[in-house]
Amino acid sequence: MAAASPDRYCVSSEEGSLQINISSLTAQGRRMLSAMAEAGVREDFARTHVTTLVRGAAVGAIGIEPPTFRQLFESLGQIWGTYHYDHYLDLFGIDALVGKRFYNLGSGGFRHPIWTNVDYKSAHYSGTHIDIHWDAENMPVDAPSGQAGAVYTSHTIEHLQNKGAANLFNEAYRLLQSGGVFRVTCPEFEYYYEGVQSVDRYRYSSQIPQGFDSAADAVIANFLAETASQVSPVFKDAWAGTAAMKAVELAGLSVPDPVSPNEFRQMIDTKGRDEAILEITRRVDIGVHQHMLGGHVNFWPYNRIAEFGRQAGFQTIYRSAYGQSRCPIFQDTRYFDTTVPHISVYVEMVK
């Protein structure tokens, strides 16, 4: 555990304890300890931050002698290694670590001790840790501009209509410091659509829907479930009897009429792929979606992701791949790129 007093800071573990004389710290070191005490951080978080503090001392940044660093590092080194604090410290400096200036937009169940989780606080996310409440459709993120070392969003934009998605990209750009990286991952639309063309019944789900005239029709139904869930022919059956569907009915709302496989084909033939699917996503009822946040309401081929990034202000935009970020902290696949990587697209943008 970690504890502070007016003149010392004590860290203990199973291997022993260590007291740090606060009067020997630099201003940076004292600010870090103060921030930890004010935040009331968890025990493992406190240990990790003190390790970071002492790691900084080893390179003369804070004001603790290297022997003290070695003593603490030996007892807490496993925690240090777990979160790759050396990467964060070398790339962004100690103030970024203290301030948790790394933002996960639409964080869901993500948890990392120096990342700030930003998401919509609701019953849907009752079991998750959210640092900043954020309604992507209507709110800015309650955080300062131009200070974030990195911003991440994973499998969030497919749950947002265009207004909310544009706000997410705009906020990522605003939050980042110059040179900061925004990493976006979501379902790989081109892979999904190729499944329609090849009539790949197993591409979207292990469950093959029944009651369709052909395998091609069943594949289209699954494709729509992954693109504009509410208008898929399988949506109502999938949600029947759930608390979410009952809430929709109590609110006096109704799920839109489904798009049949034949209508889908006709729209593709007459409007072209992207315009047809954009029109289909517009049929989604946002009121219904508020009760069924797990549903998809948008589609994101690479060119649309890049266009939203350019409109937000990003000039450097490129495809990435699973675990292959140009920003070293995103290469840690224990925390990043964890959601269905086999059917995901990865894009990065630099401010």
C-alpha positions in Angstrom: 0.0 0.0 0.0 1.0 3.6 -0.3 0.5 6.4 2.3 1.5 10.0 2.5 2.4 12.2 5.5 3.5 15.9 5.6 7.2 14.9 5.3 7.4 11.4 3.8 5.8 9.0 1.4 5.7 5.3 2.2 5.3 2.5 -0.2 5.1 -1.1 0.9 4.8 -4.5 -0.8 5.2 -8.1 0.2 9.0 -7.7 -0.2 9.2 -4.7 2.2 8.7 -1.0 2.4 10.4 2.2 1.4 10.0 5.7 2.7 10.7 8.7 0.4 11.6 12.0 2.0 9.3 14.5 0.4 11.7 17.4 1.2 14.3 15.8 -1.2 11.9 15.8 -4.1 11.9 18.3 -6.9 8.7 20.3 -7.6 7.8 17.7 -10.3 8.0 14.9 -7.8 6.0 16.8 -5.1 3.3 17.5 -7.7 3.1 13.9 -8.6 2.7 12.7 -5.0 0.1 15.4 -4.4 -1.9 14.4 -7.5 -1.9 10.8 -6.3 -3.1 11.7 -2.9 -5.9 14.0 -4.2 -7.1 11.4 -6.7 -7.4 8.7 -4.0 -6.0 6.2 -6.5 -6.2 2.4 -6.1 -3.3 0.7 -4.4 -1.8 -0.8 -7.6 -2.2 2.5 -9.4 -0.3 4.2 -6.5 2.5 1.7 -6.6 2.9 2.0 -10.3 3.0 5.8 -10.2 5.6 5.8 -7.4 7.6 3.4 -9.5 7.3 5.9 -12.4 8.3 8.6 -10.0 11.4 6.8 -9.0 12.2 5.7 -12.6 12.3 9.4 -13.4 14.8 9.9 -10.5 17.1 7.3 -12.1 17.6 9.7 -15.0 17.9 12.7 -12.7 14.4 14.1 -13.4 12.8 14.3 -9.9 15.3 14.2 -7.1 15.7 10.7 -5.6 19.0 9.0 -5.6 19.5 5.9 -7.9 20.0 3.5 -5.0 16.5 4.3 -3.9 15.3 3.7 -7.4 16.9 0.3 -7.5 15.4 -0.7 -4.1 11.9 0.2 -5.1 12.2 -1.1 -8.6 13.2 -4.6 -7.4 10.0 -4.8 -5.2 7.6 -3.2 -7.8 9.2 -4.1 -11.1 6.5 -6.4 -12.1 3.9 -3.7 -11.9 6.2 -1.3 -13.8 6.6 -3.9 -16.6 2.9 -4.7 -16.8 1.9 -1.2 -18.0 5.1 -0.3 -20.0 5.6 2.9 -18.0 9.0 3.3 -19.5 7.5 3.8 -22.9 5.1 6.4 -21.7 7.7 8.2 -19.7 10.2 8.3 -22.5 7.7 9.4 -25.1 5.5 11.8 -23.2 7.1 12.8 -20.0 6.0 12.5 -16.4 3.4 15.3 -16.4 1.4 13.3 -19.1 1.4 10.3 -16.8 0.3 12.2 -13.7 -2.5 13.9 -15.7 -3.6 10.7 -17.4 -3.5 12.6 -20.7 -4.4 9.6 -22.8 -8.1 9.3 -23.8 -10.1 6.3 -24.9 -13.3 7.6 -26.5 -16.1 5.1 -26.1 -14.0 3.1 -23.7 -16.5 0.4 -22.7 -14.7 -2.1 -20.4 -11.2 -0.9 -21.2 -9.0 -0.3 -18.1 -5.4 1.0 -18.0 -4.1 3.0 -15.0 -2.9 6.0 -16.9 -5.6 6.2 -19.6 -8.7 8.3 -19.1 -11.9 6.4 -20.0 -14.5 8.6 -21.8 -18.0 7.1 -22.4 -21.7 7.5 -21.8 -22.7 6.7 -18.3 -25.9 4.7 -18.4 -27.4 1.3 -17.3 -25.8 -0.2 -20.4 -22.4 0.5 -19.0 -23.2 0.0 -15.3 -20.4 -2.5 -14.8 -17.6 -0.4 -16.4 -15.3 2.3 -15.2 -15.9 5.7 -16.8 -13.8 8.7 -15.9 -15.5 11.3 -18.0 -19.2 11.2 -19.0 -19.7 12.0 -22.6 -22.6 12.1 -25.0 -20.9 11.9 -28.4 -23.9 13.2 -30.2 -24.2 16.5 -28.2 -21.1 17.2 -26.0 -17.4 18.1 -26.1 -15.1 15.9 -23.9 -14.5 17.6 -20.6 -10.7 17.8 -21.0 -8.2 20.4 -22.0 -7.3 21.0 -25.6 -3.9 20.3 -27.1 -2.4 18.2 -24.2 -3.2 14.5 -25.0 -0.3 12.3 -25.9 -2.6 9.8 -27.7 -6.3 9.2 -28.3 -7.9 5.8 -29.0 -11.3 4.6 -30.1 -12.1 1.0 -30.6 -15.4 -0.3 -32.1 -17.3 2.8 -31.2 -17.9 4.7 -34.5 -20.2 2.0 -35.9 -22.5 2.7 -32.9 -22.7 6.5 -33.8 -24.6 8.3 -36.5 -22.7 10.8 -38.6 -23.2 13.7 -36.2 -21.8 11.8 -33.3 -19.0 10.3 -35.3 -18.0 13.8 -36.6 -17.9 15.1 -33.1 -15.7 12.1 -32.0 -13.1 12.9 -34.7 -13.3 16.6 -33.9 -12.7 16.0 -30.3 -9.8 13.6 -30.9 -8.1 16.4 -32.9 -8.8 19.0 -30.3 -7.5 16.9 -27.4 -4.2 15.9 -29.1 -1.0 17.7 -28.7 0.9 18.4 -31.9 2.3 15.2 -33.2 -0.1 13.1 -31.2 -1.7 10.0 -32.7 -5.3 9.1 -33.0 -5.9 5.4 -33.5 -9.3 4.2 -34.9 -10.4 0.6 -35.1 -13.9 -0.7 -36.1 -15.4 -3.5 -38.2 -13.7 -3.9 -41.6 -16.6 -2.9 -43.9 -14.9 -4.1 -47.1 -14.4 -7.6 -45.5 -18.0 -7.7 -44.5 -19.3 -6.6 -47.9 -17.0 -9.1 -49.7 -18.9 -11.7 -47.7 -22.1 -10.7 -49.4 -20.5 -11.0 -52.8 -19.0 -14.4 -52.1 -22.1 -15.7 -50.2 -19.9 -16.5 -47.2 -22.5 -17.7 -44.6 -19.9 -18.0 -41.8 -18.2 -14.6 -42.1 -20.5 -12.6 -39.7 -21.7 -15.1 -37.1 -21.6 -18.7 -36.2 -25.4 -18.5 -36.2 -26.9 -18.8 -39.7 -30.3 -17.3 -39.7 -33.2 -19.5 -40.7 -36.3 -18.9 -42.8 -34.7 -17.4 -45.9 -35.2 -18.6 -49.4 -31.5 -18.9 -50.1 -28.0 -18.7 -48.5 -27.5 -15.4 -50.3 -30.6 -13.9 -48.6 -29.4 -15.2 -45.2 -26.0 -13.6 -45.7 -27.5 -10.2 -46.6 -29.6 -10.4 -43.4 -26.4 -11.0 -41.4 -24.6 -8.2 -43.2 -27.4 -5.7 -42.4 -27.2 -6.8 -38.8 -23.6 -5.7 -38.7 -24.2 -2.5 -40.6 -27.6 -1.1 -39.7 -28.8 -3.5 -37.1 -32.4 -2.3 -36.7 -33.3 -2.8 -40.3 -32.0 -6.3 -40.6 -34.7 -9.0 -41.1 -33.2 -10.8 -38.1 -33.2 -7.9 -35.7 -36.7 -8.2 -34.1 -36.3 -11.9 -33.4 -32.8 -11.4 -31.9 -34.1 -8.8 -29.5 -37.6 -10.2 -28.8 -38.4 -10.5 -25.1 -35.3 -8.6 -23.9 -35.4 -5.8 -21.4 -34.2 -3.4 -24.1 -37.1 -4.3 -26.4 -39.6 -3.9 -23.6 -38.1 -0.4 -22.8 -38.6 0.5 -26.5 -42.2 -0.5 -26.4 -42.8 1.3 -23.1 -41.4 4.5 -24.6 -43.9 4.3 -27.4 -41.2 3.6 -30.0 -41.2 1.1 -32.8 -38.4 -0.6 -34.6 -38.2 0.4 -38.3 -39.4 -1.9 -41.0 -36.7 -4.3 -42.2 -34.9 -4.1 -45.5 -35.5 -7.3 -47.4 -32.7 -9.0 -49.3 -34.5 -8.2 -52.6 -34.8 -4.5 -51.6 -31.2 -4.4 -50.6 -30.1 -5.8 -54.0 -32.4 -3.2 -55.8 -30.9 -0.3 -53.9 -27.3 -1.5 -54.6 -28.2 -1.8 -58.3 -29.8 1.7 -58.6 -27.8 3.8 -56.2 -24.4 2.2 -56.0 -23.1 0.4 -52.9 -22.0 3.3 -50.6 -25.0 5.5 -51.3 -27.4 2.7 -50.9 -26.0 1.6 -47.5 -25.8 5.3 -46.4 -29.6 5.5 -47.1 -30.2 2.3 -45.2 -28.3 3.6 -42.1 -30.5 6.7 -42.2 -33.6 4.5 -41.5 -32.2 3.6 -38.1 -34.3 5.2 -35.3 -32.0 7.0 -32.9 -34.6 6.8 -30.1 -34.7 3.0 -30.4 -30.9 3.0 -30.5 -30.6 4.7 -27.1 -32.2 1.6 -25.6 -30.1 -0.8 -27.7 -26.6 0.7 -27.8 -25.1 -2.6 -28.8 -26.6 -2.2 -32.3 -24.7 -0.9 -35.3 -26.0 2.3 -37.0 -23.2 3.2 -39.4 -20.6 1.7 -41.9 -17.0 2.6 -42.2 -14.9 1.7 -45.2 -11.4 3.2 -45.0 -12.2 6.1 -47.3 -15.1 7.3 -45.0 -12.8 7.1 -41.9 -10.1 9.1 -43.7 -12.7 11.7 -44.9 -14.0 12.2 -41.4 -10.4 12.6 -40.2 -9.6 15.2 -42.9 -12.7 17.2 -42.0 -11.6 17.2 -38.4 -8.2 18.7 -39.4 -5.9 15.7 -39.6 -3.6 15.8 -42.6 -1.5 12.6 -42.0 -3.8 9.6 -42.3 -2.8 6.0 -43.1 -3.9 2.4 -42.8 -2.4 0.5 -39.9 -2.8 -3.2 -38.9 -3.3 -5.2 -35.7 -0.6 -4.3 -33.2 1.4 -2.5 -35.8 1.0 1.1 -34.7 3.7 3.7 -35.4 3.0 4.9 -31.9 4.8 2.4 -29.6 2.2 2.5 -26.8 -0.5 1.1 -29.2 1.7 -1.9 -29.9 0.7 -3.4 -26.6 -2.1 -5.8 -27.7 -3.0 -6.7 -24.1 -4.8 -3.4 -24.0 -5.3 -2.2 -27.6 -6.8 -3.9 -30.6 -8.4 -6.6 -28.5 -11.8 -6.6 -30.1 -12.4 -9.1 -33.0 -9.0 -8.3 -34.7 -9.8 -10.8 -37.5 -12.6 -8.6 -38.8 -11.3 -5.1 -37.9 -9.8 -2.3 -39.8 -7.1 -0.1 -38.3 -6.4 3.6 -39.2 -4.1 6.2 -37.6 -4.1 10.0 -37.9 -1.4 12.4 -36.7 -2.1 15.9 -35.6 
